[in-house]
């Protein structure tokens, strides 16, 4: 199906991806149309091995080799200077390309059998809540995808960390389960924060990962006051026990990895509660919560 230019959704350890042959402009155009994705917004290209991935890059720095040896296969995307293999239709017209070697066994088997790069943003409509099960994909994309490979619920639950290695200093573009501290430890150098001139990248829009119901991020100490003031039918995502004043309440884990794994399924469940508003208790501001906080800030923007 992929070699014929079809679209195949598949599981990764982060979220489900919508896959198309990354060397085919026609197949990638179908992918963009199915997602309703802006044409200048680049997609990440997935591979079965580091060697295959690096064939799509040039001027590969030592930092990229270090991270590949330490983290790939895994939930890390590297932004590198692109080689001639990466067309404008996957890079958004930029001189850089996002590359990843996922760890999920189903993704690995598919990529190895395909033998090339597969462009694969999350398998949902652009800007909305990412899918972490095959059922989510079918619900979002319906007949726009030819096949959905079911690999069970995603283990990580939020998208890959993105690090830009195309410049002088490594730059963290999108936090994830691979933290800035892990990157710095692996590289033995500091990681800079996103700059104004950083490459465009997946998940870079101010509003992203958003439920259809309007959602607000609320500090813990303000949650009770917000609930008391509201007249609308409200759903709440929080760490504490349910409040009888609230129409629909989901309690979340206090451990960041467990929270991330459940986050998107929880947002979808709250969306289905048909409330007028979603209140989300803000997680702690500590480094281990950075990936979750990034997703929640964008979902409530």
SERO-4910 file (N, C-alpha, C, O; in steps of 0.05 Angstrom, whole numbers):
BEGIN
 pado doro    nc1    nc2    nc3   cac1   cac2   cac3    cc1    cc2    cc3    oc1    oc2    oc3
  Unk    A     17    -24      0      0      0      0     17     25      0     12     44    -15
  Unk    A     38     25     17     56     48     18     70     53     -9     73     76    -18
  Unk    A     79     31    -21     94     34    -46     76     42    -69     86     52    -89
  Unk    A     50     38    -66     31     47    -86     22     75    -81      6     86    -96
  Unk    A     32     88    -60     25    115    -54      2    118    -34     -9    140    -31
  Unk    A     -5     95    -20    -27     96     -1    -19    107     26      5    111     31
  Unk    A    -39    111     43    -34    120     70    -39     98     90    -60     85     89
  Unk    A    -20     93    108    -22     72    128    -16     84    155      6     94    160
  Unk    A    -35     82    173    -31     91    201    -18     68    216    -25     45    213
  Unk    A      1     75    234     16     54    248     24     64    276     26     88    281
  Unk    A     28     45    294     35     53    322     64     59    324     81     46    312
  Unk    A     70     80    340     97     84    350     95     85    380     73     85    391
  Unk    A    118     85    394    117     86    423    106    113    433     98    114    456
  Unk    A    106    133    416     97    160    425     66    163    420     51    162    438
  Unk    A     59    166    394     31    166    386     29    151    359     49    143    348
  Unk    A      4    147    349      1    135    323      8    155    301      0    178    302
  Unk    A     23    145    281     31    162    258     15    155    233      6    133    229
  Unk    A     11    176    216     -1    171    190     21    170    169     33    191    163
  Unk    A     26    147    158     49    142    142     44    144    112     24    136    102
  Unk    A     64    156     98     65    157     69     93    155     60    112    163     75
  Unk    A     97    146     35    124    144     24    137    172     22    127    189      8
  Unk    A    158    176     38    170    202     40    185    211     16    193    234     13
  Unk    A    189    193     -3    203    200    -28    183    206    -51    191    213    -73
  Unk    A    157    204    -45    136    209    -66    121    234    -60    107    236    -40
  Unk    A    124    254    -77    110    279    -74     80    275    -74     65    288    -59
  Unk    A     71    257    -91     42    251    -93     31    239    -68     10    247    -58
  Unk    A     45    219    -57     36    206    -32     36    226     -9     17    225      8
  Unk    A     57    242     -7     58    262     15     36    283     12     26    293     32
  Unk    A     30    290    -12      8    309    -17    -18    297     -7    -35    311      5
  Unk    A    -23    271    -11    -47    258     -1    -47    259     30    -68    263     42
  Unk    A    -24    255     42    -21    256     71    -29    284     82    -45    286    101
  Unk    A    -18    304     69    -25    332     78    -55    337     75    -67    350     92
  Unk    A    -66    328     53    -95    332     48   -112    318     69   -131    329     79
  Unk    A   -104    293     76   -119    278     96   -118    291    123   -138    291    138
  Unk    A    -95    302    130    -92    315    156   -102    344    157   -107    355    178
  Unk    A   -106    355    132   -112    384    129    -89    400    142    -94    419    156
  Unk    A    -65    392    135    -40    404    146    -30    426    128    -30    423    104
  Unk    A    -21    449    139    -10    471    122     14    460    106     30    446    116
  Unk    A     15    468     81     35    458     62     64    464     70     82    450     63
  Unk    A     68    486     86     95    494     93    103    483    120    124    490    131
  Unk    A     87    465    132     93    455    158    106    427    155     92    408    146
  Unk    A    131    424    161    146    399    155    136    375    170    123    377    191
  Unk    A    142    352    159    135    326    172    161    312    180    182    316    168
  Unk    A    159    295    200    181    278    209    182    253    192    162    241    186
  Unk    A    207    245    183    210    221    167    221    199    185    241    203    200
  Unk    A    209    176    184    216    153    201    231    132    186    226    127    162
  Unk    A    249    118    200    266     98    187    270     74    206    265     76    230
  Unk    A    279     52    194    284     28    209    311     28    223    315     13    242
  Unk    A    330     45    214    357     45    225    369     73    224    360     90    208
  Unk    A    389     77    240    404    102    240    418    107    213    417    129    202
  Unk    A    429     85    202    443     88    176    424     97    155    431    115    139
  Unk    A    400     86    154    381     94    133    372    123    138    369    139    119
  Unk    A    368    131    163    360    158    170    381    179    161    374    199    149
  Unk    A    406    173    167    427    192    162    433    196    132    447    215    124
  Unk    A    423    177    115    425    181     86    408    205     76    413    214     54
  Unk    A    390    214     93    373    236     86    384    263     96    371    283     94
  Unk    A    408    262    108    420    286    120    448    290    108    460    271     96
  Unk    A    459    314    112    486    320    104    499    336    128    486    345    146
  Unk    A    525    337    126    540    352    147    531    343    175    526    360    192
  Unk    A    530    317    179    519    307    204    540    311    227    562    301    226
  Unk    A    532    326    248    551    332    269    555    308    288    539    289    288
  Unk    A    577    308    303    582    287    322    560    284    342    555    262    352
  Unk    A    547    306    349    525    305    368    503    287    359    491    272    375
  Unk    A    497    287    333    476    269    322    484    240    325    467    223    332
  Unk    A    509    234    320    518    206    323    516    197    352    509    174    358
  Unk    A    523    215    371    522    209    399    493    203    408    488    183    422
  Unk    A    475    220    399    447    216    408    435    191    395    419    177    407
  Unk    A    442    186    370    432    162    356    441    137    371    425    118    375
  Unk    A    466    137    379    477    113    393    464    110    420    461     87    429
  Unk    A    457    132    433    446    131    460    416    126    460    406    112    478
  Unk    A    401    138    442    372    140    444    356    125    422    335    115    428
  Unk    A    367    124    398    352    110    376    356     80    378    379     72    385
  Unk    A    336     64    372    309     71    368    296     83    393    301     73    415
  Unk    A    280    104    389    268    117    413    253    142    406    253    150    383
  Unk    A    242    155    426    224    178    422    239    205    419    233    224    433
  Unk    A    258    206    400    274    230    395    274    235    365    281    217    349
  Unk    A    268    260    357    271    269    329    294    289    328    296    307    344
  Unk    A    311    285    308    334    303    304    329    320    279    321    309    258
  Unk    A    333    346    281    332    363    258    360    367    248    377    377    262
  Unk    A    365    359    223    391    361    210    390    374    183    368    376    172
  Unk    A    412    383    173    413    393    146    405    371    127    415    348    130
  Unk    A    388    376    108    377    355     91    396    348     68    411    365     58
  Unk    A    395    323     60    409    314     35    390    317     12    367    325     15
  Unk    A    399    309    -12    382    311    -36    358    292    -35    339    295    -51
  Unk    A    359    272    -17    336    253    -15    311    266     -3    289    257     -9
  Unk    A    315    287     13    292    299     26    281    322      9    294    343      6
  Unk    A    258    319     -2    246    339    -19    232    361     -4    227    359     20
  Unk    A    227    383    -18    213    406     -6    186    398      6    177    409     25
  Unk    A    174    377     -6    147    369      2    146    356     30    125    353     41
  Unk    A    169    347     41    170    338     68    183    357     87    179    356    112
  Unk    A    199    376     77    214    395     94    200    422     97    210    439    111
  Unk    A    177    426     83    164    452     83    181    473     69    178    497     74
  Unk    A    198    464     51    215    482     36    240    492     50    255    508     40
  Unk    A    245    481     74    269    488     90    293    471     82    290    451     68
  Unk    A    316    480     91    341    465     85    347    444    106    369    433    107
  Unk    A    327    438    123    330    419    145    309    397    142    288    402    130
  Unk    A    314    375    155    294    353    155    294    340    183    314    338    196
  Unk    A    270    332    192    267    318    217    268    288    213    253    277    196
  Unk    A    285    274    229    289    245    225    285    231    252    292    241    273
  Unk    A    273    207    250    269    191    274    270    161    268    262    153    247
  Unk    A    280    146    287    280    117    286    262    108    310    272    107    332
  Unk    A    237    101    305    219     94    327    226     67    339    238     50    326
  Unk    A    217     63    364    223     38    379    201     17    378    207     -6    384
  Unk    A    177     25    370    155      5    370    160    -18    351    168    -14    328
  Unk    A    157    -43    360    164    -66    343    147    -67    317    158    -75    297
  Unk    A    122    -59    318    105    -59    294    116    -38    274    118    -44    250
  Unk    A    122    -14    284    133      6    267    160     -3    255    165      1    231
  Unk    A    177    -16    271    203    -25    261    200    -45    239    214    -44    219
  Unk    A    182    -65    243    178    -85    223    168    -73    197    177    -81    175
  Unk    A    149    -55    199    138    -42    175    160    -26    160    162    -28    136
  Unk    A    175    -10    175    196      6    163    218    -11    150    228     -5    129
  Unk    A    225    -33    164    245    -51    152    235    -64    127    250    -67    107
  Unk    A    210    -72    127    199    -85    103    196    -65     80    200    -71     56
  Unk    A    189    -40     87    186    -19     66    213    -12     54    216     -8     30
  Unk    A    233     -9     71    260     -5     62    268     24     56    289     29     45
  Unk    A    251     43     62    257     71     57    246     89     80    239     79    101
  Unk    A    245    115     74    234    134     94    204    136     92    193    137     70
  Unk    A    191    137    114    162    141    115    156    167    130    162    170    154
  Unk    A    143    186    116    134    211    128    111    204    146     92    191    137
  Unk    A    111    213    171     90    204    190     85    225    212     97    222    233
  Unk    A     69    245    207     59    261    229     38    245    244     31    223    236
  Unk    A     27    256    265      7    241    281    -18    236    263    -25    253    246
  Unk    A    -31    214    268    -53    205    251    -80    216    259    -98    202    268
  Unk    A    -83    243    257   -107    257    264   -109    282    248    -90    289    233
  Unk    A   -132    296    249   -134    322    236   -114    342    248   -110    341    273
  Unk    A   -103    359    232    -83    378    242    -92    395    265   -114    406    264
  Unk    A    -75    396    286    -80    414    308    -97    402    330    -99    413    352
  Unk    A   -109    379    325   -127    367    345   -112    346    362    -88    342    359
  Unk    A   -126    333    380   -114    315    399   -102    291    384   -116    278    368
  Unk    A    -77    284    390    -64    262    377    -75    235    385    -86    233    407
  Unk    A    -74    215    367    -85    189    374    -65    171    388    -41    170    380
  Unk    A    -74    156    408    -57    137    421    -68    109    420    -57     91    433
  Unk    A    -89    105    405    -99     78    399   -108     77    370   -112     98    357
  Unk    A   -111     53    359   -120     49    332   -149     60    329   -156     71    308
  Unk    A   -165     57    350   -193     67    349   -193     97    346   -211    107    332
  Unk    A   -175    111    359   -174    140    356   -169    148    327   -181    167    316
  Unk    A   -151    133    314   -145    139    286   -169    135    268   -176    152    252
  Unk    A   -183    113    272   -207    107    255   -228    129    260   -242    137    242
  Unk    A   -231    137    285   -251    157    292   -244    184    279   -262    198    270
  Unk    A   -218    191    277   -210    217    266   -210    217    236   -219    236    224
  Unk    A   -198    197    224   -192    197    195   -211    181    178   -213    186    154
  Unk    A   -225    162    190   -245    146    174   -233    134    149   -213    120    150
  Unk    A   -246    139    127   -238    127    101   -215    142     88   -206    133     66
  Unk    A   -204    163    100   -181    177     89   -155    162     92   -135    169     80
  Unk    A   -156    140    108   -132    123    111   -139     95    103   -160     84    111
  Unk    A   -122     83     86   -128     56     75   -127     34     96   -142     15     95
  Unk    A   -107     36    114   -102     14    133    -93     26    160    -77     45    160
  Unk    A   -102     15    181    -92     22    208    -81     -3    221    -95    -23    226
  Unk    A    -55     -3    226    -42    -25    240    -46    -21    270    -38      0    281
  Unk    A    -57    -40    283    -64    -38    312    -41    -50    328    -36    -74    328
  Unk    A    -27    -33    343     -5    -42    360    -11    -38    390      7    -38    406
  Unk    A    -37    -34    396    -44    -29    424    -40      0    432    -31     16    415
  Unk    A    -46      7    457    -43     35    465    -14     44    465      4     28    470
  Unk    A     -9     69    458     18     80    457     30     80    485     17     87    505
  Unk    A     55     72    487     69     69    513     76     97    525     73    101    549
  Unk    A     86    115    508     95    141    518     71    160    520     67    173    541
  Unk    A     56    163    498     32    178    499     33    207    490     13    219    484
  Unk    A     57    219    489     60    245    477     83    243    456     99    225    456
  Unk    A     83    263    437    101    262    414    130    263    422    137    269    445
  Unk    A    147    256    403    176    254    408    188    282    415    178    302    407
  Unk    A    209    281    431    226    304    435    238    312    408    246    295    393
  Unk    A    240    338    402    253    347    378    277    365    385    274    384    400
  Unk    A    300    357    375    324    373    380    336    382    353    339    365    335
  Unk    A    343    407    351    354    418    326    385    417    328    397    430    345
  Unk    A    397    401    310    426    398    309    437    410    283    459    404    275
  Unk    A    422    428    271    430    439    245    447    464    248    458    474    228
  Unk    A    450    474    272    465    499    277    490    494    294    499    471    296
  Unk    A    500    515    306    525    513    321    520    498    348    536    482    356
  Unk    A    497    505    361    491    493    387    465    478    385    446    487    372
  Unk    A    463    454    399    437    440    400    415    457    412    420    470    432
  Unk    A    391    455    400    369    471    410    345    452    414    338    437    396
  Unk    A    332    454    437    308    438    443    284    453    431    277    475    440
  Unk    A    271    441    411    248    453    398    222    443    410    203    459    412
  Unk    A    221    418    418    196    407    430    204    388    452    218    368    447
  Unk    A    196    393    477    202    375    499    186    349    497    164    349    485
  Unk    A    196    329    508    182    303    509    194    286    531    205    296    550
  Unk    A    190    259    528    199    242    549    230    241    550    241    235    571
  Unk    A    243    246    528    272    250    528    277    279    536    271    298    520
  Unk    A    286    284    561    287    311    572    312    326    563    331    314    552
  Unk    A    312    352    568    335    369    563    359    359    579    382    358    568
  Unk    A    355    350    603    376    340    620    389    315    609    413    311    609
  Unk    A    372    297    598    382    273    585    399    279    561    419    267    556
  Unk    A    390    299    545    405    307    521    432    319    529    452    312    517
  Unk    A    431    336    549    456    349    558    476    328    569    500    330    565
  Unk    A    465    308    584    483    288    595    495    271    573    519    264    574
  Unk    A    479    265    552    489    248    530    510    263    513    529    251    504
  Unk    A    506    289    510    524    305    493    547    318    508    567    325    496
  Unk    A    544    322    534    565    335    549    566    365    543    588    377    545
  Unk    A    543    377    536    542    405    530    514    416    535    495    400    535
  Unk    A    511    442    540    484    453    545    466    453    521    476    455    498
  Unk    A    440    451    526    420    452    504    406    479    506    397    487    527
  Unk    A    405    493    484    392    520    483    362    516    480    353    496    471
  Unk    A    348    538    487    319    538    482    313    548    454    330    559    441
  Unk    A    288    543    445    279    551    418    284    580    413    278    597    430
  Unk    A    295    586    389    300    614    381    279    622    360    265    606    349
  Unk    A    278    649    355    260    659    335    267    648    307    249    644    290
  Unk    A    293    644    302    301    635    275    304    604    274    315    594    255
  Unk    A    294    590    294    295    560    293    278    550    270    258    563    263
  Unk    A    284    526    260    268    515    238    239    510    247    234    504    270
  Unk    A    220    513    227    193    504    233    193    474    238    209    460    227
  Unk    A    175    465    256    176    437    263    149    428    272    131    444    278
  Unk    A    145    402    273    120    390    282    113    399    310    131    400    327
  Unk    A     88    406    315     79    415    341     88    443    349     88    450    372
  Unk    A     97    459    329    108    485    335     87    507    336     94    530    344
  Unk    A     62    502    328     42    523    329     34    529    357     34    511    374
  Unk    A     26    554    362     18    562    389     -6    545    399     -6    537    422
  Unk    A    -26    540    381    -48    523    389    -45    496    375    -43    494    350
  Unk    A    -45    475    390    -40    448    379    -50    428    400    -55    435    423
  Unk    A    -54    403    392    -62    381    410    -88    388    424    -93    380    447
  Unk    A   -106    403    411   -128    416    425   -154    400    422   -161    390    401
  Unk    A   -169    396    445   -195    384    443   -215    403    429   -209    427    427
  Unk    A   -237    393    420   -257    410    407   -271    429    428   -279    451    421
  Unk    A   -274    419    452   -287    435    474   -266    455    484   -243    448    488
  Unk    A   -274    481    487   -255    501    498   -244    492    525   -258    483    542
  Unk    A   -217    494    527   -204    484    551   -186    506    563   -175    522    549
  Unk    A   -185    506    590   -169    525    604   -151    511    624   -159    493    638
  Unk    A   -126    520    625   -106    510    645   -108    527    670   -105    551    669
  Unk    A   -113    513    692   -118    527    718    -98    519    739    -94    495    744
  Unk    A    -84    539    752    -67    532    774    -82    518    796   -106    523    801
  Unk    A    -69    500    811    -82    484    831    -97    501    852   -119    495    859
  Unk    A    -84    523    860    -97    539    881   -121    555    871   -136    566    887
  Unk    A   -125    556    845   -149    570    834   -171    551    825   -193    561    818
  Unk    A   -166    525    825   -186    507    814   -213    508    829   -234    509    816
  Unk    A   -212    508    855   -237    509    870   -253    535    865   -277    534    862
  Unk    A   -239    557    863   -252    583    857   -265    583    829   -288    592    826
  Unk    A   -251    571    810   -261    570    782   -287    553    781   -306    560    769
  Unk    A   -286    530    795   -309    513    795   -333    527    808   -356    524    799
  Unk    A   -328    541    830   -350    555    844   -362    577    827   -386    582    830
  Unk    A   -347    590    810   -357    612    794   -372    604    769   -390    618    760
  Unk    A   -366    580    759   -376    573    732   -406    566    733   -416    554    751
  Unk    A   -419    576    712   -448    569    709   -451    548    687   -472    535    685
  Unk    A   -430    544    670   -432    525    648   -430    496    657   -422    491    680
  Unk    A   -437    478    640   -432    450    645   -403    445    640   -393    449    618
  Unk    A   -388    435    660   -359    435    659   -348    406    664   -359    391    680
  Unk    A   -326    400    650   -311    376    654   -284    383    666   -273    404    659
  Unk    A   -273    367    683   -248    373    697   -228    350    694   -235    327    697
  Unk    A   -203    358    689   -180    339    689   -162    348    712   -151    370    711
  Unk    A   -159    331    733   -145    340    757   -132    317    771   -136    294    765
  Unk    A   -115    324    791   -101    304    807   -118    294    830   -114    272    840
  Unk    A   -136    311    839   -151    305    864   -176    289    858   -182    282    835
  Unk    A   -190    282    880   -214    266    878   -237    283    866   -236    308    867
  Unk    A   -257    270    854   -279    285    842   -294    304    860   -296    300    884
  Unk    A   -303    326    848   -319    346    862   -348    343    853   -353    343    829
  Unk    A   -367    342    872   -395    337    864   -408    360    849   -429    356    837
  Unk    A   -395    383    849   -406    406    834   -400    404    804   -411    419    788
  Unk    A   -383    385    797   -373    383    769   -388    361    755   -393    339    766
  Unk    A   -395    366    730   -411    347    714   -395    322    706   -406    300    705
  Unk    A   -369    326    700   -353    303    690   -325    308    700   -313    329    696
  Unk    A   -314    288    714   -287    292    727   -270    268    721   -278    245    723
  Unk    A   -245    273    712   -225    252    708   -202    257    726   -190    279    726
  Unk    A   -194    237    741   -171    240    759   -146    229    745   -147    207    734
  Unk    A   -124    244    746   -100    237    732    -78    228    751    -78    237    774
  Unk    A    -58    212    742    -36    204    759    -18    228    766    -17    247    752
  Unk    A     -5    225    789     14    247    797     42    242    788     60    257    794
  Unk    A     47    220    773     73    214    762     74    222    733     55    214    718
  Unk    A     94    238    724     92    250    697     91    230    674     76    235    655
  Unk    A    105    208    675    105    188    653     77    175    651     67    172    629
  Unk    A     65    169    674     38    157    673     17    177    664     -2    170    650
  Unk    A     21    202    672      2    224    663      4    227    633    -16    228    619
  Unk    A     28    228    622     32    232    593     19    209    578      7    213    557
  Unk    A     22    184    588     12    161    574    -19    163    571    -30    153    552
  Unk    A    -32    175    591    -61    176    592    -73    202    580    -97    204    576
  Unk    A    -56    222    576    -65    249    571    -84    251    547   -107    261    550
  Unk    A    -76    242    524    -93    246    500   -119    230    501   -140    240    492
  Unk    A   -118    206    512   -143    191    515   -162    205    534   -186    205    530
  Unk    A   -150    218    555   -167    232    574   -180    257    561   -203    262    566
  Unk    A   -164    272    545   -175    295    531   -198    287    512   -218    301    510
  Unk    A   -195    265    499   -216    255    481   -241    247    497   -263    252    489
  Unk    A   -236    234    520   -259    226    537   -274    251    547   -299    251    547
  Unk    A   -260    272    555   -273    296    564   -288    310    541   -309    321    545
  Unk    A   -276    309    517   -290    320    494   -317    306    489   -337    319    481
  Unk    A   -318    280    494   -342    265    489   -363    268    511   -385    258    508
  Unk    A   -356    283    532   -375    287    554   -396    309    548   -415    313    563
  Unk    A   -392    323    525   -411    344    516   -415    366    536   -437    375    540
  Unk    A   -393    374    549   -394    397    567   -387    422    551   -379    421    528
  Unk    A   -391    445    564   -386    471    550   -358    480    554   -348    497    540
  Unk    A   -344    469    574   -317    478    580   -302    455    594   -314    439    608
  Unk    A   -275    454    590   -258    436    604   -238    452    621   -225    470    610
  Unk    A   -236    446    646   -216    457    664   -195    436    669   -201    413    676
  Unk    A   -169    444    665   -147    426    669   -129    436    691   -118    458    689
  Unk    A   -126    421    712   -108    429    734    -79    428    724    -70    408    713
  Unk    A    -65    451    726    -38    453    716    -19    434    731    -21    433    756
  Unk    A     -2    420    717     18    403    730     40    420    742     42    443    737
  Unk    A     57    407    758     80    422    770     98    434    748     98    425    725
  Unk    A    113    455    755    131    468    737    159    457    736    177    470    726
  Unk    A    162    433    747    189    420    748    197    408    721    179    402    705
  Unk    A    223    404    716    233    395    690    220    369    680    216    366    656
  Unk    A    214    350    698    203    324    689    175    327    677    165    308    665
  Unk    A    162    349    682    135    354    672    136    371    646    114    378    636
  Unk    A    159    378    636    161    397    613    145    388    589    132    404    576
  Unk    A    147    362    581    133    352    558    103    354    561     89    363    542
  Unk    A     92    346    584     64    348    589     55    377    590     34    384    578
  Unk    A     70    394    603     63    423    605     61    435    577     43    451    571
  Unk    A     81    429    560     81    440    532     55    432    518     43    449    505
  Unk    A     47    407    520     22    398    506     -2    412    517    -20    420    502
  Unk    A     -3    415    544    -27    427    556    -28    457    551    -50    468    546
  Unk    A     -6    471    551     -6    500    544    -16    504    516    -32    522    511
  Unk    A     -7    488    497    -16    490    469    -45    482    466    -60    494    451
  Unk    A    -53    461    480    -81    452    478   -101    472    489   -124    473    481
  Unk    A    -92    490    507   -110    509    520   -104    538    510   -115    557    521
  Unk    A    -87    541    490    -80    567    480   -104    582    467   -102    604    458
***
